[in-house]
Amino acid sequence: MEIMNLMRRSSFDTSYHHLLDLARWFLRMQNGELNFESPACCLAAWWWWRLERKMQPLPPPEHRRVLRFVVFMAVSLLALSCWALVNSRINVAMPYSAFVMRDVVDKTPALTGLEDWHPAAGDPASTSSTTERSGDPGAAAGRRGERERERERSERCDADSAALRVYVYDLPAEFHFGMLGWDGKGKAAAWPDVRDAGAAPHYPGGLNLQHSVAYWLTLDILSSALPPGGTGSDDVARDRPCVAVRVTNASLADVFFVPFFASLSYNRHSKLRRGEKVSRNRVLQAELVKYLMRKEEWRRWGGKNHLIVPHHPNSMMEARKKLSAAMFVLSDFGRYSPDVANLKKDVIAPYKHVVRSFGDGDSPTFEQRPIMAYFQGAIHRKAGGKVRQKLYQLLKDERDVHFTYGSVRQNGIRRATTGMSTSKFCLNIAGDTPSSNRLFDAIVSHCVPVIISDDIELPFEDVLDYSEFCVFVRSADAAKRGFLLRLLRGISRDEWTKMWMRLKKVTRHFEYQYPSRSGDAVQMIWSAVARKMHSVQLQLHKRGRFQRTGSES
């Protein structure tokens, strides 16, 4: 207040005494006796400059511009210094906990919440910050023990560490392994013993295998509950990836898995047997619908967080409309209306290949594949598959093209294995549906696929770039005389080899196996479901905003 009075008087009276008093205030600020960061600092500087101007004669006109610039720079530097001083004092005063919380947020995993996060063992940030705050040797030993326990927990696949928590409905055996000869009668268990991979019920071979996706997913999720190590489970649980894990508490589940072998039910029970008025396949579908509609878990969200696997295009024809709110695992959308199945909510999964897959070291090279283009399959197809007939007429007489009718009968699978392994390109042409098993047979044969199917949807295309190992051709272009041959013959040896090398790397993503391994088809499907569940959970959480008030958002 005193300095403000001095300034007020100085504006009218520039006597020597007043100026001397003002100078003393400046000396006290420089000596630290006054708070230099106060507003009086800037005001005093401005008044000092004003008084100096009154005491001094005006400069010559030619120097005024230079003086204005010097004054502007001086005031700017003074303001910058005040700001830096204030900012530094705020940082010093910030509590330590703010930095700890910021560090925790930065290290939080993407798929878990803060309440589930634990510092990684040996994490230098968490270790150093704790050590700084406590020098107690006993506390340090306790922290080391805690880190060891955290490491042990991270090595186990449990609900806290998995990306997807799956609740499995205990359906009667007739919906799943009962179709494979396991009935569970006389055993106090809802499921077969899957600890020994060799003793698990086997899926039928031939073309049945193409759509066996539900079988592999069920085996894998059941094995997720097995303890690592120990007799009988070494080859199942020890190396199993921790993508999806089974939970027995429905309140912990991200998704509810319906273990209905719908494709096998279609293959085996869709025809009427003697004395039947309704096929066994239809009866199972009707029973499944009634079972789910009675479940509180289904009624709560209308089935949006449920997972069903009707992979065969003709499976669950009667029930698909009633259960369309659920997430489906499909081969394509060819026989589904957009309101029942679509890419926004559903997952496309690969067929199970039927030809023998090649290892990295035994795959024939460019020179060891004398056939340029290969196709073996049904030629006369409906709808989008009519392009097969046109291509047959265009390519049947070409010397380095194999384009013939073929089926699984008469060693068809063995002939396809040999043909694809000796061909540079394998034609995957639309049939009755946009996709076919032929694409995945070509991938595991390391025969570069040529995809001629305008409406095809491909598995895991959000994480795999198919253009790196496939050639895409529009059906209208492929049907032009000479177009396809010019395109394929124009691909150089180096270009083909690059795609062939990529094929060898991605093949593992299309392998179904038990026990499952990291990056195989089973784990890729679980990962795709987990990615879809993010948007599903967003919708469910938004719907539940006003459940306490009895209304929906």
C-alpha positions as CSV (number, residue, x, y, z in Angstrom):
1,M,0.0,0.0,0.0
2,E,2.9,2.3,0.8
3,I,4.4,2.0,-2.6
4,M,1.0,2.6,-4.3
5,N,0.7,5.9,-2.4
6,L,4.2,6.9,-3.5
7,M,3.3,6.2,-7.1
8,R,0.1,8.1,-6.8
9,R,1.9,11.2,-5.4
10,S,4.8,10.8,-7.9
11,S,2.4,11.2,-10.8
12,F,1.8,14.8,-9.7
13,D,4.9,15.6,-7.7
14,T,8.3,14.5,-9.1
15,S,10.3,16.0,-6.2
16,Y,13.7,14.6,-5.3
17,H,12.4,13.0,-2.0
18,H,9.6,11.1,-3.6
19,L,11.9,9.7,-6.2
20,L,14.4,8.7,-3.5
21,D,11.8,6.8,-1.6
22,L,10.8,4.9,-4.7
23,A,14.4,4.0,-5.4
24,R,14.6,2.6,-1.8
25,W,11.6,0.3,-2.6
26,F,13.4,-1.0,-5.6
27,L,16.6,-1.8,-3.6
28,R,14.5,-3.7,-1.0
29,M,13.0,-5.8,-3.7
30,Q,16.4,-6.6,-5.2
31,N,17.6,-7.6,-1.7
32,G,14.7,-10.1,-1.3
33,E,13.0,-8.0,1.5
34,L,9.9,-7.7,-0.6
35,N,8.0,-10.3,-2.7
36,F,9.3,-9.8,-6.2
37,E,6.5,-11.9,-7.7
38,S,3.7,-9.6,-6.4
39,P,1.8,-7.3,-8.8
40,A,3.6,-4.3,-7.3
41,C,6.7,-5.5,-9.1
42,C,5.3,-4.8,-12.5
43,L,3.5,-1.6,-11.4
44,A,6.7,-0.3,-9.9
45,A,8.6,-0.9,-13.0
46,W,6.0,0.9,-15.1
47,W,5.9,3.9,-12.8
48,W,9.7,4.1,-12.7
49,W,9.8,4.2,-16.4
50,R,7.1,6.9,-16.5
51,L,8.9,9.1,-13.9
52,E,12.2,8.8,-15.8
53,R,10.4,10.0,-18.9
54,K,9.2,13.1,-17.0
55,M,12.6,13.9,-15.7
56,Q,14.3,13.5,-19.0
57,P,13.9,15.6,-22.1
58,L,12.3,14.0,-25.1
59,P,14.7,12.3,-27.4
60,P,15.3,13.5,-30.9
61,P,12.6,12.4,-33.4
62,E,15.0,10.1,-35.3
63,H,15.7,8.1,-32.1
64,R,12.1,7.6,-30.9
65,R,11.5,4.4,-33.0
66,V,14.6,2.7,-31.6
67,L,13.7,3.7,-28.1
68,R,10.2,2.4,-28.4
69,F,11.6,-1.0,-29.5
70,V,14.1,-1.1,-26.6
71,V,11.3,-0.2,-24.1
72,F,9.0,-2.9,-25.6
73,M,11.7,-5.6,-25.3
74,A,12.6,-4.6,-21.7
75,V,8.9,-4.8,-20.6
76,S,8.5,-8.2,-22.4
77,L,11.6,-9.6,-20.7
78,L,10.4,-8.4,-17.3
79,A,7.0,-10.0,-17.7
80,L,8.6,-13.3,-18.9
81,S,10.8,-13.3,-15.8
82,C,7.8,-12.8,-13.5
83,W,5.9,-15.6,-15.2
84,A,8.9,-18.0,-15.0
85,L,9.4,-17.3,-11.3
86,V,5.7,-17.9,-10.4
87,N,5.6,-21.1,-12.5
88,S,8.7,-22.6,-10.9
89,R,7.3,-22.0,-7.4
90,I,4.0,-23.7,-8.3
91,N,5.9,-26.8,-9.6
92,V,7.9,-27.0,-6.3
93,A,4.7,-26.8,-4.3
94,M,2.9,-29.6,-6.3
95,P,2.4,-32.7,-4.1
96,Y,4.2,-35.8,-4.8
97,S,1.0,-37.8,-5.1
98,A,0.1,-36.0,-8.3
99,F,3.2,-37.3,-10.1
100,V,2.5,-40.8,-8.8
101,M,-1.0,-40.8,-10.1
102,R,0.1,-39.4,-13.5
103,D,2.6,-42.3,-13.7
104,V,0.0,-44.9,-12.9
105,V,-2.3,-43.6,-15.6
106,D,0.4,-43.7,-18.2
107,K,1.2,-47.4,-17.3
108,T,-2.4,-48.7,-17.2
109,P,-3.0,-51.5,-19.7
110,A,-5.6,-50.8,-22.4
111,L,-7.9,-53.7,-21.6
112,T,-8.1,-53.3,-17.8
113,G,-9.2,-50.6,-15.4
114,L,-7.2,-48.8,-12.8
115,E,-8.6,-51.0,-10.0
116,D,-7.2,-54.1,-11.8
117,W,-3.7,-52.7,-12.5
118,H,-0.6,-53.8,-10.5
119,P,2.9,-52.5,-11.2
120,A,5.0,-55.0,-13.2
121,A,7.7,-56.7,-11.3
122,G,11.0,-54.9,-11.7
123,D,9.3,-51.8,-13.0
124,P,12.0,-49.1,-12.4
125,A,9.4,-46.3,-12.0
126,S,7.4,-48.1,-9.3
127,T,10.4,-49.5,-7.5
128,S,12.4,-46.2,-7.4
129,S,9.4,-44.1,-6.3
130,T,8.6,-46.6,-3.4
131,T,12.3,-46.7,-2.4
132,E,12.4,-42.9,-2.2
133,R,9.6,-42.8,0.2
134,S,10.7,-45.6,2.6
135,G,14.1,-46.7,3.7
136,D,12.8,-49.5,5.9
137,P,14.6,-52.8,5.0
138,G,11.6,-54.8,6.2
139,A,9.4,-52.8,3.9
140,A,11.7,-53.4,1.0
141,A,11.7,-57.2,1.6
142,G,7.9,-57.0,1.7
143,R,7.8,-55.2,-1.6
144,R,10.1,-57.8,-3.2
145,G,7.7,-60.6,-2.0
146,E,4.8,-58.7,-3.4
147,R,6.5,-58.4,-6.8
148,E,7.1,-62.1,-6.8
149,R,3.5,-62.8,-6.1
150,E,2.5,-60.4,-8.8
151,R,4.8,-62.2,-11.2
152,E,3.2,-65.5,-10.3
153,R,-0.3,-64.1,-10.8
154,S,0.7,-62.7,-14.3
155,E,1.9,-66.2,-15.3
156,R,-1.5,-67.6,-14.6
157,C,-4.4,-67.0,-16.9
158,D,-7.3,-65.8,-14.8
159,A,-10.1,-63.3,-15.0
160,D,-7.8,-60.4,-14.1
161,S,-5.2,-61.1,-16.8
162,A,-7.3,-62.3,-19.7
163,A,-8.6,-59.9,-22.4
164,L,-12.0,-61.7,-22.5
165,R,-13.9,-63.3,-19.7
166,V,-16.3,-66.0,-21.0
167,Y,-19.2,-67.5,-19.2
168,V,-20.1,-70.9,-20.7
169,Y,-23.7,-72.2,-20.6
170,D,-23.9,-75.8,-19.3
171,L,-26.1,-77.0,-22.2
172,P,-27.1,-80.7,-22.2
173,A,-24.7,-83.0,-24.1
174,E,-27.1,-83.3,-27.1
175,F,-26.3,-79.8,-28.1
176,H,-22.5,-80.3,-28.3
177,F,-20.3,-83.4,-27.5
178,G,-23.3,-85.7,-27.5
179,M,-23.2,-85.5,-31.3
180,L,-19.7,-86.9,-31.1
181,G,-20.7,-89.9,-29.0
182,W,-20.1,-88.4,-25.5
183,D,-23.2,-88.5,-23.4
184,G,-21.9,-87.8,-19.9
185,K,-24.3,-90.3,-18.3
186,G,-23.1,-91.8,-15.1
187,K,-20.5,-89.0,-14.7
188,A,-20.9,-86.1,-12.3
189,A,-19.7,-83.6,-15.0
190,A,-21.4,-81.4,-17.6
191,W,-18.4,-81.6,-19.9
192,P,-15.9,-84.3,-21.1
193,D,-12.4,-84.4,-19.5
194,V,-10.3,-82.2,-21.8
195,R,-7.0,-82.5,-19.8
196,D,-5.7,-85.0,-22.3
197,A,-5.9,-83.7,-25.8
198,G,-5.8,-87.3,-27.2
199,A,-8.7,-88.4,-25.1
200,A,-11.0,-85.5,-26.0
201,P,-14.0,-86.4,-28.3
202,H,-13.0,-86.2,-31.9
203,Y,-14.8,-84.3,-34.6
204,P,-15.8,-86.2,-37.8
205,G,-13.5,-85.7,-40.8
206,G,-14.1,-84.9,-44.5
207,L,-16.1,-81.8,-45.3
208,N,-17.6,-81.8,-41.8
209,L,-14.3,-80.3,-40.6
210,Q,-14.8,-77.2,-42.6
211,H,-17.3,-75.7,-40.2
212,S,-16.0,-77.2,-36.9
213,V,-15.3,-73.7,-35.4
214,A,-17.7,-74.2,-32.4
215,Y,-15.9,-77.5,-31.5
216,W,-12.4,-75.8,-31.3
217,L,-13.7,-72.8,-29.4
218,T,-15.5,-75.0,-26.8
219,L,-12.4,-77.2,-26.2
220,D,-10.2,-74.2,-25.8
221,I,-12.4,-72.3,-23.3
222,L,-13.0,-75.5,-21.2
223,S,-9.2,-76.0,-21.0
224,S,-8.7,-72.4,-19.8
225,A,-10.0,-73.5,-16.4
226,L,-7.2,-76.2,-16.1
227,P,-4.3,-75.5,-13.7
228,P,-0.9,-75.1,-15.4
229,G,1.4,-78.1,-15.1
230,G,0.6,-81.3,-13.4
231,T,-0.1,-84.8,-14.6
232,G,-2.4,-85.0,-17.6
233,S,-2.5,-81.3,-18.3
234,D,1.1,-80.5,-19.3
235,D,0.3,-80.5,-23.0
236,V,-3.0,-78.6,-22.7
237,A,-2.7,-75.7,-20.1
238,R,1.0,-75.0,-20.0
239,D,1.4,-73.0,-23.2
240,R,-2.2,-71.9,-23.7
241,P,-2.4,-68.2,-24.6
242,C,-4.2,-65.9,-22.1
243,V,-6.7,-64.3,-24.5
244,A,-10.0,-65.7,-23.2
245,V,-10.7,-67.4,-19.9
246,R,-13.7,-69.2,-18.5
247,V,-15.5,-67.7,-15.5
248,T,-18.1,-69.4,-13.5
249,N,-19.6,-66.2,-12.0
250,A,-21.9,-64.7,-14.6
251,S,-21.5,-61.2,-13.1
252,L,-17.8,-61.2,-14.1
253,A,-18.4,-62.2,-17.7
254,D,-17.7,-60.0,-20.8
255,V,-19.5,-62.5,-23.1
256,F,-21.8,-65.5,-22.7
257,F,-20.8,-68.4,-24.9
258,V,-23.5,-70.7,-26.2
259,P,-21.8,-74.1,-27.0
260,F,-24.2,-75.3,-29.7
261,F,-22.5,-77.3,-32.5
262,A,-24.9,-75.8,-35.0
263,S,-23.0,-76.7,-38.1
264,L,-22.7,-80.4,-37.1
265,S,-26.3,-80.4,-36.2
266,Y,-27.2,-79.2,-39.7
267,N,-24.8,-81.8,-41.3
268,R,-26.1,-84.7,-39.3
269,H,-29.7,-84.0,-38.3
270,S,-31.3,-81.8,-40.9
271,K,-32.9,-84.6,-42.8
272,L,-36.1,-86.3,-41.6
273,R,-35.6,-89.8,-40.2
274,R,-38.2,-92.5,-40.1
275,G,-41.1,-91.6,-37.9
276,E,-40.0,-88.0,-37.5
277,K,-42.3,-85.1,-38.4
278,V,-39.7,-82.5,-37.5
279,S,-36.0,-82.9,-38.1
280,R,-33.7,-83.3,-35.1
281,N,-31.9,-80.1,-36.2
282,R,-35.1,-78.0,-35.9
283,V,-36.0,-79.5,-32.5
284,L,-32.6,-78.6,-31.1
285,Q,-32.9,-75.0,-32.4
286,A,-36.3,-74.6,-30.9
287,E,-35.1,-76.0,-27.6
288,L,-32.1,-73.6,-27.6
289,V,-34.3,-70.6,-28.2
290,K,-36.5,-71.5,-25.2
291,Y,-33.5,-72.2,-23.1
292,L,-31.9,-68.8,-23.7
293,M,-35.2,-66.8,-23.5
294,R,-35.6,-68.2,-19.9
295,K,-32.2,-67.0,-18.9
296,E,-31.8,-63.8,-16.9
297,E,-28.5,-63.1,-18.6
298,W,-30.2,-63.1,-22.0
299,R,-33.2,-61.1,-20.9
300,R,-31.2,-58.4,-19.2
301,W,-29.5,-57.1,-22.3
302,G,-31.6,-58.8,-25.0
303,G,-28.7,-61.2,-25.9
304,K,-26.3,-58.6,-27.1
305,N,-23.5,-60.0,-25.1
306,H,-24.0,-63.6,-26.2
307,L,-21.8,-65.5,-28.6
308,I,-23.2,-68.2,-31.0
309,V,-21.4,-70.1,-33.7
310,P,-23.6,-71.0,-36.7
311,H,-20.6,-71.1,-39.1
312,H,-22.2,-73.3,-41.8
313,P,-24.2,-71.0,-44.1
314,N,-27.3,-73.2,-43.7
315,S,-27.1,-73.7,-40.0
316,M,-29.7,-72.3,-37.5
317,M,-32.0,-71.3,-40.3
318,E,-35.1,-71.4,-38.0
319,A,-33.5,-69.8,-34.9
320,R,-31.2,-67.2,-36.4
321,K,-33.8,-64.5,-36.7
322,K,-35.0,-64.9,-33.0
323,L,-31.4,-64.9,-31.8
324,S,-30.1,-62.2,-34.1
325,A,-29.2,-59.8,-31.2
326,A,-26.3,-62.1,-30.3
327,M,-22.9,-62.0,-31.8
328,F,-22.5,-64.7,-34.5
329,V,-19.3,-66.4,-35.7
330,L,-19.9,-66.9,-39.4
331,S,-18.2,-67.9,-42.6
332,D,-19.8,-65.1,-44.6
333,F,-23.0,-63.1,-44.9
334,G,-24.2,-64.6,-48.1
335,R,-27.4,-66.2,-46.7
336,Y,-28.1,-63.6,-44.0
337,S,-30.2,-60.5,-44.3
338,P,-28.4,-57.3,-43.0
339,D,-30.7,-57.0,-40.0
340,V,-29.8,-60.5,-38.8
341,A,-26.1,-60.5,-39.4
342,N,-23.6,-57.8,-40.3
343,L,-20.0,-56.8,-39.9
344,K,-20.8,-54.3,-37.2
345,K,-21.7,-56.9,-34.6
346,D,-20.5,-60.3,-36.0
347,V,-17.2,-62.0,-36.5
348,I,-16.0,-63.8,-39.7
349,A,-14.0,-66.9,-39.0
350,P,-11.9,-69.0,-41.4
351,Y,-12.9,-72.4,-42.5
352,K,-11.0,-75.4,-41.2
353,H,-8.7,-76.3,-44.1
354,V,-8.9,-80.0,-45.3
355,V,-5.6,-80.2,-47.3
356,R,-2.3,-80.8,-45.6
357,S,-0.5,-77.7,-44.6
358,F,3.1,-77.0,-45.4
359,G,5.8,-76.1,-43.0
360,D,8.1,-73.2,-43.6
361,G,11.0,-75.3,-44.8
362,D,9.1,-77.7,-47.1
363,S,7.1,-75.2,-49.2
364,P,7.8,-75.5,-52.9
365,T,9.4,-72.4,-54.5
366,F,8.5,-70.5,-57.6
367,E,10.4,-72.8,-59.9
368,Q,8.9,-75.9,-58.2
369,R,5.4,-74.8,-59.1
370,P,4.9,-75.4,-62.9
371,I,1.2,-74.7,-62.9
372,M,0.4,-71.0,-63.2
373,A,-3.3,-71.1,-62.0
374,Y,-5.3,-73.9,-60.3
375,F,-9.0,-74.5,-59.7
376,Q,-10.8,-77.7,-58.7
377,G,-14.4,-77.7,-57.6
378,A,-18.0,-77.4,-58.7
379,I,-18.3,-75.4,-61.9
380,H,-22.0,-74.9,-62.2
381,R,-23.1,-72.6,-59.4
382,K,-26.0,-70.2,-58.7
383,A,-26.2,-66.5,-58.2
384,G,-22.7,-64.9,-57.9
385,G,-21.1,-68.3,-58.7
386,K,-22.1,-68.1,-62.4
387,V,-18.7,-66.5,-63.0
388,R,-17.2,-70.0,-62.6
389,Q,-18.8,-71.2,-65.8
390,K,-17.5,-68.2,-67.7
391,L,-14.0,-68.7,-66.4
392,Y,-14.1,-72.4,-67.2
393,Q,-14.8,-71.6,-70.8
394,L,-12.0,-69.0,-71.0
395,L,-9.3,-71.1,-69.2
396,K,-10.0,-74.8,-69.8
397,D,-7.7,-75.1,-72.8
398,E,-4.7,-73.0,-71.5
399,R,-1.6,-75.2,-71.2
400,D,-0.4,-73.9,-67.8
401,V,-3.9,-73.7,-66.2
402,H,-5.6,-76.5,-64.3
403,F,-9.4,-75.8,-64.2
404,T,-11.5,-78.9,-63.7
405,Y,-14.5,-80.3,-61.8
406,G,-13.6,-82.0,-58.5
407,S,-15.1,-83.1,-55.2
408,V,-14.0,-84.9,-52.0
409,R,-14.9,-88.2,-53.6
410,Q,-12.3,-90.3,-55.5
411,N,-9.3,-88.9,-53.5
412,G,-10.4,-85.3,-54.2
413,I,-8.7,-83.9,-51.1
414,R,-5.4,-85.7,-52.0
415,R,-5.5,-84.4,-55.5
416,A,-6.2,-80.9,-54.3
417,T,-3.3,-81.1,-52.0
418,T,-0.9,-82.0,-54.8
419,G,-2.4,-79.5,-57.3
420,M,-2.2,-76.5,-55.0
421,S,1.3,-77.3,-53.9
422,T,2.5,-77.4,-57.5
423,S,0.7,-74.1,-58.5
424,K,1.8,-70.5,-58.3
425,F,-1.8,-69.1,-58.0
426,C,-5.0,-70.7,-56.7
427,L,-8.3,-69.4,-57.9
428,N,-10.9,-68.7,-55.2
429,I,-14.1,-68.0,-57.2
430,A,-17.5,-67.1,-55.7
431,G,-19.9,-70.0,-55.6
432,D,-23.4,-70.3,-54.0
433,T,-22.0,-68.1,-51.2
434,P,-19.2,-65.5,-51.4
435,S,-16.6,-67.7,-49.5
436,S,-15.4,-71.2,-49.6
437,N,-12.9,-73.5,-47.9
438,R,-10.7,-73.3,-51.1
439,L,-9.2,-70.0,-50.0
440,F,-7.9,-71.4,-46.7
441,D,-6.6,-74.6,-48.4
442,A,-4.7,-72.3,-50.7
443,I,-3.2,-70.3,-47.8
444,V,-1.9,-73.3,-46.0
445,S,-0.5,-74.6,-49.3
446,H,1.3,-71.3,-49.8
447,C,-0.3,-71.0,-53.2
448,V,-1.0,-67.3,-53.8
449,P,-4.9,-66.9,-53.7
450,V,-6.6,-65.1,-56.5
451,I,-9.9,-63.9,-55.0
452,I,-12.7,-63.4,-57.5
453,S,-15.7,-62.7,-55.2
454,D,-17.0,-59.2,-55.0
455,D,-19.1,-59.7,-51.8
456,I,-16.6,-61.7,-49.8
457,E,-15.8,-60.8,-46.1
458,L,-12.4,-62.0,-44.9
459,P,-11.5,-63.2,-41.4
460,F,-9.5,-60.8,-39.2
461,E,-9.2,-58.2,-42.0
462,D,-9.0,-55.4,-39.3
463,V,-5.5,-56.8,-38.4
464,L,-4.5,-58.6,-41.6
465,D,-3.8,-56.9,-44.9
466,Y,-4.8,-59.5,-47.4
467,S,-3.4,-57.5,-50.3
468,E,0.0,-58.5,-49.1
469,F,-0.5,-62.2,-49.9
470,C,-3.6,-62.3,-52.2
471,V,-4.6,-61.0,-55.6
472,F,-8.1,-59.5,-55.9
473,V,-9.9,-59.4,-59.2
474,R,-13.5,-58.1,-59.8
475,S,-15.8,-60.6,-61.3
476,A,-16.6,-58.4,-64.2
477,D,-12.9,-58.0,-65.1
478,A,-12.1,-61.7,-64.6
479,A,-14.9,-62.6,-67.2
480,K,-13.2,-60.5,-69.9
481,R,-11.2,-62.6,-72.4
482,G,-7.5,-62.5,-71.6
483,F,-7.7,-60.2,-68.6
484,L,-7.0,-62.7,-65.9
485,L,-4.1,-64.4,-67.7
486,R,-2.4,-61.1,-68.5
487,L,-2.7,-60.0,-64.9
488,L,-1.2,-63.2,-63.5
489,R,1.6,-63.6,-66.1
490,G,2.5,-59.9,-65.4
491,I,3.4,-60.7,-61.8
492,S,7.1,-61.1,-61.6
493,R,9.0,-63.8,-59.8
494,D,10.1,-61.3,-57.1
495,E,6.6,-60.1,-56.6
496,W,5.3,-63.6,-56.3
497,T,8.0,-64.6,-53.9
498,K,7.2,-61.6,-51.6
499,M,3.6,-62.8,-51.4
500,W,4.7,-66.4,-50.9
501,M,7.0,-65.3,-48.0
502,R,4.1,-63.4,-46.4
503,L,1.8,-66.5,-46.8
504,K,4.3,-68.6,-44.8
505,K,4.1,-66.1,-42.0
506,V,0.3,-65.7,-41.8
507,T,-0.6,-69.4,-42.2
508,R,-0.6,-70.0,-38.4
509,H,-3.5,-67.6,-38.1
510,F,-5.7,-70.1,-40.0
511,E,-4.8,-73.2,-38.1
512,Y,-7.3,-74.8,-35.8
513,Q,-5.8,-77.1,-33.2
514,Y,-6.1,-78.4,-29.7
515,P,-4.3,-77.4,-27.5
516,S,-4.5,-74.0,-29.0
517,R,-1.4,-71.9,-29.5
518,S,-0.6,-68.2,-29.7
519,G,-1.9,-66.6,-32.9
520,D,-3.7,-69.6,-34.2
521,A,-7.3,-69.4,-35.6
522,V,-8.9,-70.1,-32.2
523,Q,-7.0,-67.2,-30.5
524,M,-7.6,-64.9,-33.4
525,I,-11.3,-65.5,-33.1
526,W,-11.3,-64.8,-29.3
527,S,-9.3,-61.6,-30.0
528,A,-11.8,-60.5,-32.6
529,V,-14.7,-61.1,-30.2
530,A,-12.9,-59.1,-27.6
531,R,-12.5,-56.2,-30.0
532,K,-16.2,-56.4,-31.0
533,M,-17.2,-56.4,-27.3
534,H,-15.8,-52.9,-26.8
535,S,-18.6,-51.4,-28.8
536,V,-21.2,-53.8,-27.4
537,Q,-20.2,-52.9,-23.8
538,L,-20.4,-49.2,-24.7
539,Q,-24.0,-49.7,-25.9
540,L,-24.9,-51.7,-22.8
541,H,-23.3,-49.2,-20.4
542,K,-25.2,-46.3,-22.0
543,R,-28.4,-48.2,-21.8
544,G,-27.9,-48.8,-18.1
545,R,-27.4,-45.1,-17.2
546,F,-30.9,-44.6,-15.8
547,Q,-31.7,-48.1,-14.6
548,R,-32.0,-46.8,-11.1
549,T,-34.9,-44.5,-12.1
550,G,-36.6,-47.2,-14.1
551,S,-36.0,-45.7,-17.5
552,E,-33.6,-46.3,-20.4
553,S,-31.3,-43.8,-22.0
